[in-house]
Amino acid sequence: MTLPGPRYPSLPELLAIPETLGGRVTTIGESIKGRPIRCFEHGPSSAPTVLLTALMHGLEIVGGLGLIASAQALLKLSPTTPLR
């Protein structure tokens, strides 16, 4: 994963990453404080689903970066590659 510069990426920069992986970001609801809850989707909706979560504590940006790195690693696998 290539991040912009020696700083944490901004929210718009983070939201642009899924498109570079061939996916999309959708808003699936909102928090009790009215903030959007976003979902990264990749592939057809009829395919099996895997849920990865991060940023339960919104200020911990490292969790989001780890989630993006995990998604990138999974997307590089062949559909027939066994997960270990």
Buried (B, 14 or more C-beta within 10 A) or exposed (E): EEEEEEEEBEEEEBEEBBEEBEBEBEEEEEEEEEEEEBBBEBEEEEEEEEEEEBBEEEEEBEBBBBBBEEBEEBEEEEEEEEEE
